């Protein structure tokens, strides 16, 4: 089943985000290589594709996991969680229509 993982950044976490980004992208690349990733990307803090020092408010990942528990385990092991970038990560089942 598909799940939407919605991470909310902590205020002032841009430096930690940038430092953890390569490891974060590596995990997403693995999902993509397995054919499980639908989409992934950050939410800019301002209306711009490159928010610069304004940074980001969070990220959205939509991917396939065998269960909600496995989606949660994957999210909990994310480098952004370990680096303290995310204040919280919400996970919801996702039904793709289009």
Secondary structure, 3 states (H helix, E strand, C coil): CEEEEEEEECCCCHHHHHHHHHHHHHHHHHHHHCCCEEEEEEEECCCCCCCHHHCEEEEEEEEECCCHHHHHHHHHCCHHHHCCCEEEEEEEEECCCC
